[in-house]
Amino acid sequence: MFRTAFYLAKSERPFRDFPGLLSLQDINYNDTLGNHYANDKQAKTFISYMGEENNNNISQMLNQNSFISVICDGSTDKGIIEEEIVFARFLNHECVPETKFISLESVHKADAEGLKGAVGSALEKKVNCKDWREKLVGIATDGAAVNFGCREGLVAKLRTKIPHLIGIRCCAHRLELALKDAARKSKLWDTIDAFLSSLYKFYHYSSLNMDGLMEAGKALKITILRPGNIWGTRWVPHRHRALLAVDRDWLALANHLSQVAMGTNETAAKAKGLHLTLVSVHFVLMLHVALKFFSICRTISEVFQDNDSSVETLYTTLQAAQLKLASDRFDAKGVLKSFVEKDLVVTGTDVMYRGERLKLQSGSSRGRQHTLDTALEDVEKSVSCMVSATAEALNQRFASFNDPVLKAFRVFEPMNWPHDIEVLADFGTTEIQTITNHFSDLLNRNGTDTTSMEIEWTQLLLSCRELKREQPDRCIANNERFQAFWKKVLQTYNESQRFANILTLVKIMLVLPIHSAEAERGFSLMGRVKNDWRSRLHPETTSNLMALKLANTTVESFDPMPSINRWWTDTKRTRRFTQQYGTRASADIESNEEQMDNDLVSVADDDEDEA
């Protein structure tokens, strides 16, 4: 029964499916489980005990760690209840940072005090981490004023008792806002966004149009990708996927839109407008450059949403992006020239692309006739403006990461370490001192010898030179290489307690989160669990369902016995079962033994009767 209830949570199915699944189990196994617990109320009860056992496991991991960070965010559920979702980040037993869902807390008022109470309630009541204030080193959330207000924000409230707390604005949100700031300065980018949005609506809300596009794709032997909704979510990869779909399906889109545009109804008018934009020289040129631009942005966004990313990964990725997007490096003119030579067929004033004739803007502008060269100049100018604006917006949106303490953590990147031993002896001492001074109270409470930091740091640099040579090449993702290096260092020296003081700073660095994307994923799950049909789910029940869904355990590997024992012992009345719930094999063995005993008694009685 507990496994069946766990399956409900994992598959996001309602409690009312519980009796039917048990009946199916009875039929398949020809075994009667009884109907006392075969109802939706008991399914909820079983899931609550599994949620408690899950929280107990997380509690043990948190209490074994000296440093933790919190990721939180707020939203309103389908029941019109303000919810605060809380995750914790810590080092697991393999010395790898891990992010775990803690709880979904109802907030009476979504101000800083209410959010602070929700974070404290989640850590104290749900996972029994009473000393979370003594362990908390960082908190990541979005950049809303309620979180980062300089006086009345959540981070400011927490710093009154945790002065060393580092507040981190979500990098994924920062990147999205930076791109939106830059897009406002380019009209052609607005044209692309408007086209992608209109194209999505044209096909998404009309099965007839979608079927027509599929038929056009079959005729051209093209596997159609459905036009994507760039406004569906805020992450950059969705815009990149929408651009890829248009580029891949361009010929099928052009053929289908031209056919629909021959009509006389409102749909034909929309198709005509979309077709004119799709086959324009400006749009095709801009689409090609946009694919390259957003492929860079997509790589950055995915790193900024990766749970394995650390503070050092942030700086490395951001620096690489700024170098790539620098106006003197992002060669829009070269990209466009290569595209024209490779993909366009120019004959006089005619421009052909994939067998279709592209259209230049009619008439003249500012005394010049519209040609392919003028289109190239316009697009190049717009791209240069966009790239410069993006670089400027990134600097403004990520200004908060110029904090001296956060920047000092870059000293732990092995690729930054000098090769010369004489230079290595003095490398990073200033940064180590900056971090030590910031966390001095926390370090002293944990018994760390802060006076030994500098000498241990130099010794660690010398000892890790060999480990650094064994690291994989740069072709592997920077965050994976960085974590693999420090995982090996921590596992090597943890038992011997060598470099225990300086490695304390490494542990703090690894648990610092750089984004709150995990909270956004949690809210997506909350929307599926507590949907319109289940809008009256209690927040605690919703939290238990989410915890089981987000757990790493699969249905096949799930062990129900700890939850069953918790449920069995947590009662004032005797459960209806005559013995504790065990595995099917053990139950069959006990049943067979009981049958053998009965047979022996029966034989003995027969012998006595014959005597």
Secondary structure, 3 states (H helix, E strand, C coil): CHHHHHHHHHCCCCHHHHHHHHHHHHHHHCCCCCCCCCCHHHHHHHHHHHHHHHHHHHHHHHHHCCCEEEEEEEEECCCCCEEEEEEEEEECCCCCEEEEEEEEEECCCCCHHHHHHHHHHHHHHHCCCCCHHHHEEEEEECCCHHHHCCCCCHHHHHHCCCCCCEEEECHHHHHHHHHHHHHCCCHHHHHHHHHHHHHHHHHHCCHHHHHHHHHHHHHCCCCCCCCCCCCCCCCHHHHHHHHHHHHHCHHHHHHHHHHHCCCCCHHHHHHHHHHHHHCEHHHHHHHHHHHHHHHHHHHHHHHHCCCCCCHHHHHHHHHHHHHHCCCCCCCHHHHHHHHHHHHEEEECCEEEECCEEEECCCCEECCEECCHHHHHHHHHHHHHHHHHHHHHHHHHHCHHHHCHHHHHHHHHCHHHCCCCHHHHHHCCHHHHHHHHHHCHHHHHHCCCCHHHHHHHHHHHHHHCHHHHHCCCCCCCCHHHHHHHHHHHHHHHHCCCCCCHHHHHHHHHHHHCCCCCHHHHHHHHHHHHHCCHHHCCCCHHHHHHHHHHHHCCCCCCCCCCHHHHHHHHHCCCCCCCCCCCCCCHHHHHHHHHHHHHHHHHHHHHHHHHHHC
